[in-house]
Amino acid sequence: MVSCYVMTDEALIRRTLVLAARARGRTSPNPMVGAVVVKNGRIISEGYHKKAGTPHAEAIALEKAGEKARGASLYVSLEPCCHKDKRTPPCTGTIIAAGIRKVIVSMEDPNPKVAGKGIGELRRAGIEVISGVLEDRARILNEYYIKHILTGRPFVILKTAMTLDGKIATPEGESKWITGEKARRQVHRLRGEVDAVLTAIGTVNADDPSLTCRTARGKNPLRIVIDPRLTIRPEAKVLCRPPDTILVTRKAGGSAKKGLLRERGITVMEHDGDRPALDGLMRDLGARGITSVLIEGGSSLNASALDSGIVDKVMFFIAPKIIGGRHSFTAVGGALFRRLADAHRVVRTTMSRWGDDFLISGYIEN
């Protein structure tokens, strides 16, 4: 393979990140990983982890390189694994057996089963290891995985579409479509990247959304609907399978309807009280192996999610429209408000344009 890159460590690690991102949305609960084998100033092979249960990026790149890997350098976006508690062999053994002389790693794997142990094993085998090249970018790439592996909870994104004056619907509930086609396509791509989409029964009853991913090669996320009083209509699109759906409802009442829903293949999660504790719900979803959740709800759910502290990232699509009206629905409602000094602060913000609409993204400051 002829290289067209300036052969610096940063440039080659950047290439591993590009490779890793090709599998965005398909590796959960595993991280996205890319690998590049370099020898005599040339890239001789590449690989990336395509989905959980398949060979890892390092193994793919080394198999492609064959005997040429002996004496070469390996660039990888995440520390090679060294444990056997998985479906594929440890990558450290494969690297050592291939005769790699140097490994350049973007970031250590936060998984306690690895967490520096992979690097240590390589060094004990006499392999030179450099770590921390473009680490910030590697962390952003695998932010879902990192949050889940360290806390047991999913990474949560709150997404909303609103007008310039902050409205998401008219007083009558009309909200289709605030944003244009390009922005909506981006939302479908986002759905294809996460494990689950969370909404509330008010949105389901008002819009009857499918909450599926309608992009080429995109996967459909698990759908989660908060419906405390179990008022969902039997013909609602979110009850059509596949994809799968979880209904979150209170324990009291509705046993017959719950039974019918379960017969249709719908998972019913029950909670005490009138409303579920969102923090507890995230804990339960994380225990099910869900590493990322996209919130697509209305004013009340958005407010509850922010106030409960479960939101990691926000994505606000803003359309160049003005609805007005004191009774129109705002992006974040609820009965409570915060003083300016106590407002939810969004940091590391970015802005992009999708057709006529703008997307402002950022992280909730903890």
Secondary structure by P-SEA (a helix, b strand, c coil): ccccccccaaaaaaaaaaaaaccccccccccbbbbbbbccccccccccccccccccaaaaaaaaaccccccbbbbbccccccccccccccaaaaaaaacccbbbbccccccccccaaaaaaaaaabbbbbcccaaaaaaaaaaaaaaaaaccccbbbbbbccccccccccccccccccccaaaaaaaaaaaaaccbbbbcaaaaaacccccccccccccccbbbbbcccccccccccccccccbbbbbbccccaaaaaaaaaaabbbbbbbccccccaaaaaaaaaaacccbbbbbccaaaaaaaaaaccccbbbbbbcccccccccccccccccccccccccccccbbbbbbcccbbbbbbbccc
